[in-house]
Amino acid sequence: MTKVILPEGNVTETEAGTVEEIIFRLGFNPYEVLATADGCLLLGDEFCSDDVELRLTSIVHGG
């Protein structure tokens, strides 16, 4: 299971998959969070295996 640190600080685990799949699976909008692992920004199509600790950070954007 992939460990995910949510924007509010809670920790959860989910099945491995792409960053985009994990974001959707956890109920987040991919335009409202950034995903990082080991301090590096991840793109939506990058695969997160079971040994990755993924951190989701809320972002604010305007239009």
PDB file of N, CA, C and O in Angstrom:
ATOM      1  N   MET A   1       0.838  -1.186   0.000  1.00  0.00           N
ATOM      2  CA  MET A   1       0.000   0.000   0.000  1.00  0.00           C
ATOM      3  C   MET A   1       0.886   1.254   0.000  1.00  0.00           C
ATOM      4  O   MET A   1       1.935   1.295   0.643  1.00  0.00           O
ATOM      5  N   THR A   2       0.441   2.253  -0.727  1.00  0.00           N
ATOM      6  CA  THR A   2       1.149   3.526  -0.802  1.00  0.00           C
ATOM      7  C   THR A   2       0.674   4.421   0.335  1.00  0.00           C
ATOM      8  O   THR A   2      -0.528   4.625   0.511  1.00  0.00           O
ATOM      9  N   LYS A   3       1.614   4.953   1.104  1.00  0.00           N
ATOM     10  CA  LYS A   3       1.288   5.854   2.208  1.00  0.00           C
ATOM     11  C   LYS A   3       1.075   7.250   1.631  1.00  0.00           C
ATOM     12  O   LYS A   3       1.889   7.731   0.843  1.00  0.00           O
ATOM     13  N   VAL A   4      -0.021   7.900   2.024  1.00  0.00           N
ATOM     14  CA  VAL A   4      -0.344   9.235   1.530  1.00  0.00           C
ATOM     15  C   VAL A   4      -0.589  10.161   2.720  1.00  0.00           C
ATOM     16  O   VAL A   4      -1.404   9.870   3.595  1.00  0.00           O
ATOM     17  N   ILE A   5       0.131  11.277   2.731  1.00  0.00           N
ATOM     18  CA  ILE A   5      -0.090  12.304   3.740  1.00  0.00           C
ATOM     19  C   ILE A   5      -1.014  13.338   3.106  1.00  0.00           C
ATOM     20  O   ILE A   5      -0.651  13.991   2.127  1.00  0.00           O
ATOM     21  N   LEU A   6      -2.197  13.480   3.664  1.00  0.00           N
ATOM     22  CA  LEU A   6      -3.221  14.352   3.115  1.00  0.00           C
ATOM     23  C   LEU A   6      -2.952  15.813   3.485  1.00  0.00           C
ATOM     24  O   LEU A   6      -2.203  16.080   4.425  1.00  0.00           O
ATOM     25  N   PRO A   7      -3.555  16.768   2.755  1.00  0.00           N
ATOM     26  CA  PRO A   7      -3.293  18.185   3.024  1.00  0.00           C
ATOM     27  C   PRO A   7      -3.537  18.623   4.469  1.00  0.00           C
ATOM     28  O   PRO A   7      -2.835  19.495   4.980  1.00  0.00           O
ATOM     29  N   GLU A   8      -4.524  18.023   5.125  1.00  0.00           N
ATOM     30  CA  GLU A   8      -4.805  18.419   6.510  1.00  0.00           C
ATOM     31  C   GLU A   8      -3.907  17.712   7.519  1.00  0.00           C
ATOM     32  O   GLU A   8      -4.037  17.932   8.723  1.00  0.00           O
ATOM     33  N   GLY A   9      -2.996  16.864   7.039  1.00  0.00           N
ATOM     34  CA  GLY A   9      -2.032  16.211   7.915  1.00  0.00           C
ATOM     35  C   GLY A   9      -2.356  14.772   8.262  1.00  0.00           C
ATOM     36  O   GLY A   9      -1.502  14.060   8.791  1.00  0.00           O
ATOM     37  N   ASN A  10      -3.562  14.331   7.978  1.00  0.00           N
ATOM     38  CA  ASN A  10      -3.917  12.930   8.233  1.00  0.00           C
ATOM     39  C   ASN A  10      -3.137  12.020   7.300  1.00  0.00           C
ATOM     40  O   ASN A  10      -2.736  12.430   6.211  1.00  0.00           O
ATOM     41  N   VAL A  11      -2.925  10.793   7.727  1.00  0.00           N
ATOM     42  CA  VAL A  11      -2.196   9.811   6.925  1.00  0.00           C
ATOM     43  C   VAL A  11      -3.138   8.677   6.565  1.00  0.00           C
ATOM     44  O   VAL A  11      -3.901   8.203   7.407  1.00  0.00           O
ATOM     45  N   THR A  12      -3.082   8.244   5.314  1.00  0.00           N
ATOM     46  CA  THR A  12      -3.887   7.121   4.860  1.00  0.00           C
ATOM     47  C   THR A  12      -3.041   6.253   3.941  1.00  0.00           C
ATOM     48  O   THR A  12      -1.935   6.635   3.559  1.00  0.00           O
ATOM     49  N   GLU A  13      -3.550   5.116   3.597  1.00  0.00           N
ATOM     50  CA  GLU A  13      -2.874   4.231   2.657  1.00  0.00           C
ATOM     51  C   GLU A  13      -3.842   3.867   1.551  1.00  0.00           C
ATOM     52  O   GLU A  13      -5.047   3.751   1.775  1.00  0.00           O
ATOM     53  N   THR A  14      -3.298   3.685   0.341  1.00  0.00           N
ATOM     54  CA  THR A  14      -4.106   3.323  -0.809  1.00  0.00           C
ATOM     55  C   THR A  14      -3.290   2.416  -1.711  1.00  0.00           C
ATOM     56  O   THR A  14      -2.079   2.273  -1.541  1.00  0.00           O
ATOM     57  N   GLU A  15      -3.961   1.813  -2.661  1.00  0.00           N
ATOM     58  CA  GLU A  15      -3.271   0.944  -3.617  1.00  0.00           C
ATOM     59  C   GLU A  15      -2.331   1.767  -4.480  1.00  0.00           C
ATOM     60  O   GLU A  15      -2.563   2.955  -4.702  1.00  0.00           O
ATOM     61  N   ALA A  16      -1.280   1.143  -4.963  1.00  0.00           N
ATOM     62  CA  ALA A  16      -0.336   1.797  -5.864  1.00  0.00           C
ATOM     63  C   ALA A  16      -1.049   2.192  -7.151  1.00  0.00           C
ATOM     64  O   ALA A  16      -2.056   1.587  -7.520  1.00  0.00           O
ATOM     65  N   GLY A  17      -0.533   3.192  -7.823  1.00  0.00           N
ATOM     66  CA  GLY A  17      -1.105   3.652  -9.080  1.00  0.00           C
ATOM     67  C   GLY A  17      -0.443   4.943  -9.496  1.00  0.00           C
ATOM     68  O   GLY A  17       0.520   5.381  -8.867  1.00  0.00           O
ATOM     69  N   THR A  18      -0.951   5.561 -10.554  1.00  0.00           N
ATOM     70  CA  THR A  18      -0.400   6.845 -10.957  1.00  0.00           C
ATOM     71  C   THR A  18      -0.846   7.912  -9.951  1.00  0.00           C
ATOM     72  O   THR A  18      -1.807   7.724  -9.205  1.00  0.00           O
ATOM     73  N   VAL A  19      -0.134   9.012  -9.952  1.00  0.00           N
ATOM     74  CA  VAL A  19      -0.479  10.114  -9.054  1.00  0.00           C
ATOM     75  C   VAL A  19      -1.921  10.542  -9.293  1.00  0.00           C
ATOM     76  O   VAL A  19      -2.670  10.749  -8.338  1.00  0.00           O
ATOM     77  N   GLU A  20      -2.316  10.678 -10.549  1.00  0.00           N
ATOM     78  CA  GLU A  20      -3.677  11.096 -10.872  1.00  0.00           C
ATOM     79  C   GLU A  20      -4.710  10.093 -10.353  1.00  0.00           C
ATOM     80  O   GLU A  20      -5.737  10.496  -9.807  1.00  0.00           O
ATOM     81  N   GLU A  21      -4.452   8.802 -10.516  1.00  0.00           N
ATOM     82  CA  GLU A  21      -5.377   7.782 -10.021  1.00  0.00           C
ATOM     83  C   GLU A  21      -5.535   7.880  -8.507  1.00  0.00           C
ATOM     84  O   GLU A  21      -6.647   7.789  -7.986  1.00  0.00           O
ATOM     85  N   ILE A  22      -4.427   8.064  -7.811  1.00  0.00           N
ATOM     86  CA  ILE A  22      -4.461   8.146  -6.354  1.00  0.00           C
ATOM     87  C   ILE A  22      -5.225   9.388  -5.910  1.00  0.00           C
ATOM     88  O   ILE A  22      -6.030   9.323  -4.981  1.00  0.00           O
ATOM     89  N   ILE A  23      -4.977  10.521  -6.570  1.00  0.00           N
ATOM     90  CA  ILE A  23      -5.677  11.764  -6.217  1.00  0.00           C
ATOM     91  C   ILE A  23      -7.183  11.590  -6.384  1.00  0.00           C
ATOM     92  O   ILE A  23      -7.954  11.952  -5.496  1.00  0.00           O
ATOM     93  N   PHE A  24      -7.604  11.032  -7.526  1.00  0.00           N
ATOM     94  CA  PHE A  24      -9.035  10.809  -7.752  1.00  0.00           C
ATOM     95  C   PHE A  24      -9.599   9.801  -6.754  1.00  0.00           C
ATOM     96  O   PHE A  24     -10.692   9.997  -6.223  1.00  0.00           O
ATOM     97  N   ARG A  25      -8.862   8.730  -6.499  1.00  0.00           N
ATOM     98  CA  ARG A  25      -9.317   7.680  -5.584  1.00  0.00           C
ATOM     99  C   ARG A  25      -9.585   8.236  -4.187  1.00  0.00           C
ATOM    100  O   ARG A  25     -10.494   7.782  -3.493  1.00  0.00           O
ATOM    101  N   LEU A  26      -8.782   9.226  -3.780  1.00  0.00           N
ATOM    102  CA  LEU A  26      -8.940   9.805  -2.449  1.00  0.00           C
ATOM    103  C   LEU A  26      -9.931  10.967  -2.431  1.00  0.00           C
ATOM    104  O   LEU A  26     -10.140  11.590  -1.391  1.00  0.00           O
ATOM    105  N   GLY A  27     -10.537  11.258  -3.577  1.00  0.00           N
ATOM    106  CA  GLY A  27     -11.595  12.263  -3.633  1.00  0.00           C
ATOM    107  C   GLY A  27     -11.121  13.700  -3.798  1.00  0.00           C
ATOM    108  O   GLY A  27     -11.874  14.631  -3.511  1.00  0.00           O
ATOM    109  N   PHE A  28      -9.893  13.897  -4.253  1.00  0.00           N
ATOM    110  CA  PHE A  28      -9.373  15.241  -4.455  1.00  0.00           C
ATOM    111  C   PHE A  28      -9.439  15.627  -5.922  1.00  0.00           C
ATOM    112  O   PHE A  28      -9.462  14.767  -6.803  1.00  0.00           O
ATOM    113  N   ASN A  29      -9.470  16.921  -6.173  1.00  0.00           N
ATOM    114  CA  ASN A  29      -9.418  17.468  -7.523  1.00  0.00           C
ATOM    115  C   ASN A  29      -7.938  17.668  -7.875  1.00  0.00           C
ATOM    116  O   ASN A  29      -7.226  18.327  -7.118  1.00  0.00           O
ATOM    117  N   PRO A  30      -7.457  17.125  -8.990  1.00  0.00           N
ATOM    118  CA  PRO A  30      -6.036  17.256  -9.330  1.00  0.00           C
ATOM    119  C   PRO A  30      -5.600  18.703  -9.586  1.00  0.00           C
ATOM    120  O   PRO A  30      -4.402  18.987  -9.623  1.00  0.00           O
ATOM    121  N   TYR A  31      -6.554  19.615  -9.761  1.00  0.00           N
ATOM    122  CA  TYR A  31      -6.210  21.030  -9.945  1.00  0.00           C
ATOM    123  C   TYR A  31      -6.111  21.772  -8.618  1.00  0.00           C
ATOM    124  O   TYR A  31      -5.792  22.961  -8.590  1.00  0.00           O
ATOM    125  N   GLU A  32      -6.382  21.074  -7.524  1.00  0.00           N
ATOM    126  CA  GLU A  32      -6.365  21.714  -6.213  1.00  0.00           C
ATOM    127  C   GLU A  32      -5.304  21.175  -5.267  1.00  0.00           C
ATOM    128  O   GLU A  32      -5.177  21.661  -4.143  1.00  0.00           O
ATOM    129  N   VAL A  33      -4.530  20.167  -5.709  1.00  0.00           N
ATOM    130  CA  VAL A  33      -3.452  19.625  -4.884  1.00  0.00           C
ATOM    131  C   VAL A  33      -2.204  19.387  -5.731  1.00  0.00           C
ATOM    132  O   VAL A  33      -2.291  19.134  -6.933  1.00  0.00           O
ATOM    133  N   LEU A  34      -1.050  19.474  -5.085  1.00  0.00           N
ATOM    134  CA  LEU A  34       0.218  19.078  -5.684  1.00  0.00           C
ATOM    135  C   LEU A  34       0.673  17.815  -4.971  1.00  0.00           C
ATOM    136  O   LEU A  34       0.449  17.649  -3.773  1.00  0.00           O
ATOM    137  N   ALA A  35       1.308  16.939  -5.713  1.00  0.00           N
ATOM    138  CA  ALA A  35       1.826  15.705  -5.130  1.00  0.00           C
ATOM    139  C   ALA A  35       3.344  15.740  -5.144  1.00  0.00           C
ATOM    140  O   ALA A  35       3.963  16.060  -6.159  1.00  0.00           O
ATOM    141  N   THR A  36       3.936  15.404  -4.002  1.00  0.00           N
ATOM    142  CA  THR A  36       5.386  15.337  -3.906  1.00  0.00           C
ATOM    143  C   THR A  36       5.792  14.029  -3.233  1.00  0.00           C
ATOM    144  O   THR A  36       5.028  13.423  -2.482  1.00  0.00           O
ATOM    145  N   ALA A  37       7.015  13.621  -3.528  1.00  0.00           N
ATOM    146  CA  ALA A  37       7.621  12.463  -2.869  1.00  0.00           C
ATOM    147  C   ALA A  37       9.097  12.775  -2.714  1.00  0.00           C
ATOM    148  O   ALA A  37       9.751  13.164  -3.681  1.00  0.00           O
ATOM    149  N   ASP A  38       9.623  12.615  -1.532  1.00  0.00           N
ATOM    150  CA  ASP A  38      11.019  12.936  -1.233  1.00  0.00           C
ATOM    151  C   ASP A  38      11.378  14.357  -1.642  1.00  0.00           C
ATOM    152  O   ASP A  38      12.492  14.614  -2.098  1.00  0.00           O
ATOM    153  N   GLY A  39      10.431  15.282  -1.479  1.00  0.00           N
ATOM    154  CA  GLY A  39      10.671  16.680  -1.787  1.00  0.00           C
ATOM    155  C   GLY A  39      10.628  17.043  -3.260  1.00  0.00           C
ATOM    156  O   GLY A  39      10.886  18.193  -3.618  1.00  0.00           O
ATOM    157  N   CYS A  40      10.306  16.082  -4.125  1.00  0.00           N
ATOM    158  CA  CYS A  40      10.250  16.327  -5.570  1.00  0.00           C
ATOM    159  C   CYS A  40       8.799  16.343  -6.041  1.00  0.00           C
ATOM    160  O   CYS A  40       7.996  15.500  -5.640  1.00  0.00           O
ATOM    161  N   LEU A  41       8.473  17.309  -6.896  1.00  0.00           N
ATOM    162  CA  LEU A  41       7.139  17.416  -7.466  1.00  0.00           C
ATOM    163  C   LEU A  41       6.889  16.264  -8.425  1.00  0.00           C
ATOM    164  O   LEU A  41       7.756  15.935  -9.235  1.00  0.00           O
ATOM    165  N   LEU A  42       5.718  15.645  -8.344  1.00  0.00           N
ATOM    166  CA  LEU A  42       5.364  14.528  -9.214  1.00  0.00           C
ATOM    167  C   LEU A  42       4.303  14.950 -10.212  1.00  0.00           C
ATOM    168  O   LEU A  42       3.422  15.746  -9.888  1.00  0.00           O
ATOM    169  N   LEU A  43       4.382  14.425 -11.416  1.00  0.00           N
ATOM    170  CA  LEU A  43       3.376  14.662 -12.446  1.00  0.00           C
ATOM    171  C   LEU A  43       2.280  13.620 -12.333  1.00  0.00           C
ATOM    172  O   LEU A  43       2.483  12.562 -11.737  1.00  0.00           O
ATOM    173  N   GLY A  44       1.124  13.912 -12.899  1.00  0.00           N
ATOM    174  CA  GLY A  44      -0.031  13.030 -12.798  1.00  0.00           C
ATOM    175  C   GLY A  44       0.157  11.646 -13.365  1.00  0.00           C
ATOM    176  O   GLY A  44      -0.466  10.695 -12.893  1.00  0.00           O
ATOM    177  N   ASP A  45       1.012  11.510 -14.381  1.00  0.00           N
ATOM    178  CA  ASP A  45       1.190  10.199 -15.009  1.00  0.00           C
ATOM    179  C   ASP A  45       2.319   9.370 -14.400  1.00  0.00           C
ATOM    180  O   ASP A  45       2.617   8.278 -14.882  1.00  0.00           O
ATOM    181  N   GLU A  46       2.951   9.890 -13.335  1.00  0.00           N
ATOM    182  CA  GLU A  46       4.025   9.135 -12.687  1.00  0.00           C
ATOM    183  C   GLU A  46       3.427   8.061 -11.787  1.00  0.00           C
ATOM    184  O   GLU A  46       2.432   8.296 -11.102  1.00  0.00           O
ATOM    185  N   PHE A  47       4.043   6.877 -11.793  1.00  0.00           N
ATOM    186  CA  PHE A  47       3.556   5.742 -11.016  1.00  0.00           C
ATOM    187  C   PHE A  47       4.135   5.783  -9.610  1.00  0.00           C
ATOM    188  O   PHE A  47       5.335   5.991  -9.429  1.00  0.00           O
ATOM    189  N   CYS A  48       3.286   5.587  -8.631  1.00  0.00           N
ATOM    190  CA  CYS A  48       3.704   5.509  -7.227  1.00  0.00           C
ATOM    191  C   CYS A  48       3.578   4.068  -6.767  1.00  0.00           C
ATOM    192  O   CYS A  48       2.476   3.524  -6.695  1.00  0.00           O
ATOM    193  N   SER A  49       4.690   3.462  -6.463  1.00  0.00           N
ATOM    194  CA  SER A  49       4.677   2.075  -5.999  1.00  0.00           C
ATOM    195  C   SER A  49       4.407   2.028  -4.499  1.00  0.00           C
ATOM    196  O   SER A  49       4.228   3.061  -3.854  1.00  0.00           O
ATOM    197  N   ASP A  50       4.381   0.828  -3.964  1.00  0.00           N
ATOM    198  CA  ASP A  50       4.049   0.632  -2.552  1.00  0.00           C
ATOM    199  C   ASP A  50       5.059   1.253  -1.592  1.00  0.00           C
ATOM    200  O   ASP A  50       4.711   1.542  -0.447  1.00  0.00           O
ATOM    201  N   ASP A  51       6.303   1.466  -2.030  1.00  0.00           N
ATOM    202  CA  ASP A  51       7.328   1.986  -1.121  1.00  0.00           C
ATOM    203  C   ASP A  51       7.434   3.514  -1.141  1.00  0.00           C
ATOM    204  O   ASP A  51       8.344   4.080  -0.535  1.00  0.00           O
ATOM    205  N   VAL A  52       6.520   4.175  -1.829  1.00  0.00           N
ATOM    206  CA  VAL A  52       6.542   5.639  -1.936  1.00  0.00           C
ATOM    207  C   VAL A  52       5.677   6.261  -0.844  1.00  0.00           C
ATOM    208  O   VAL A  52       4.581   5.782  -0.552  1.00  0.00           O
ATOM    209  N   GLU A  53       6.192   7.343  -0.242  1.00  0.00           N
ATOM    210  CA  GLU A  53       5.395   8.147   0.676  1.00  0.00           C
ATOM    211  C   GLU A  53       5.006   9.407  -0.078  1.00  0.00           C
ATOM    212  O   GLU A  53       5.849  10.261  -0.352  1.00  0.00           O
ATOM    213  N   LEU A  54       3.754   9.518  -0.404  1.00  0.00           N
ATOM    214  CA  LEU A  54       3.226  10.602  -1.215  1.00  0.00           C
ATOM    215  C   LEU A  54       2.636  11.673  -0.308  1.00  0.00           C
ATOM    216  O   LEU A  54       1.901  11.366   0.631  1.00  0.00           O
ATOM    217  N   ARG A  55       2.959  12.925  -0.590  1.00  0.00           N
ATOM    218  CA  ARG A  55       2.407  14.037   0.191  1.00  0.00           C
ATOM    219  C   ARG A  55       1.562  14.900  -0.744  1.00  0.00           C
ATOM    220  O   ARG A  55       2.026  15.341  -1.795  1.00  0.00           O
ATOM    221  N   LEU A  56       0.306  15.132  -0.337  1.00  0.00           N
ATOM    222  CA  LEU A  56      -0.568  16.015  -1.099  1.00  0.00           C
ATOM    223  C   LEU A  56      -0.649  17.360  -0.390  1.00  0.00           C
ATOM    224  O   LEU A  56      -0.877  17.424   0.818  1.00  0.00           O
ATOM    225  N   THR A  57      -0.459  18.433  -1.153  1.00  0.00           N
ATOM    226  CA  THR A  57      -0.479  19.781  -0.611  1.00  0.00           C
ATOM    227  C   THR A  57      -1.541  20.587  -1.342  1.00  0.00           C
ATOM    228  O   THR A  57      -1.557  20.624  -2.572  1.00  0.00           O
ATOM    229  N   SER A  58      -2.427  21.231  -0.595  1.00  0.00           N
ATOM    230  CA  SER A  58      -3.465  22.070  -1.198  1.00  0.00           C
ATOM    231  C   SER A  58      -2.843  23.301  -1.824  1.00  0.00           C
ATOM    232  O   SER A  58      -1.912  23.891  -1.276  1.00  0.00           O
ATOM    233  N   ILE A  59      -3.372  23.686  -2.986  1.00  0.00           N
ATOM    234  CA  ILE A  59      -2.930  24.913  -3.623  1.00  0.00           C
ATOM    235  C   ILE A  59      -4.138  25.813  -3.854  1.00  0.00           C
ATOM    236  O   ILE A  59      -5.271  25.339  -3.943  1.00  0.00           O
ATOM    237  N   VAL A  60      -3.887  27.099  -3.949  1.00  0.00           N
ATOM    238  CA  VAL A  60      -4.942  28.071  -4.210  1.00  0.00           C
ATOM    239  C   VAL A  60      -4.618  28.726  -5.532  1.00  0.00           C
ATOM    240  O   VAL A  60      -3.490  29.158  -5.766  1.00  0.00           O
ATOM    241  N   HIS A  61      -5.611  28.797  -6.392  1.00  0.00           N
ATOM    242  CA  HIS A  61      -5.403  29.437  -7.686  1.00  0.00           C
ATOM    243  C   HIS A  61      -6.612  30.301  -8.002  1.00  0.00           C
ATOM    244  O   HIS A  61      -7.716  30.051  -7.517  1.00  0.00           O
ATOM    245  N   GLY A  62      -6.397  31.286  -8.795  1.00  0.00           N
ATOM    246  CA  GLY A  62      -7.488  32.179  -9.159  1.00  0.00           C
ATOM    247  C   GLY A  62      -7.597  32.295 -10.657  1.00  0.00           C
ATOM    248  O   GLY A  62      -6.736  31.822 -11.399  1.00  0.00           O
ATOM    249  N   GLY A  63      -8.651  32.919 -11.086  1.00  0.00           N
ATOM    250  CA  GLY A  63      -8.819  33.025 -12.516  1.00  0.00           C
ATOM    251  C   GLY A  63      -9.471  34.316 -12.922  1.00  0.00           C
ATOM    252  O   GLY A  63      -9.682  34.553 -14.111  1.00  0.00           O
TER     253      GLY A  63
END
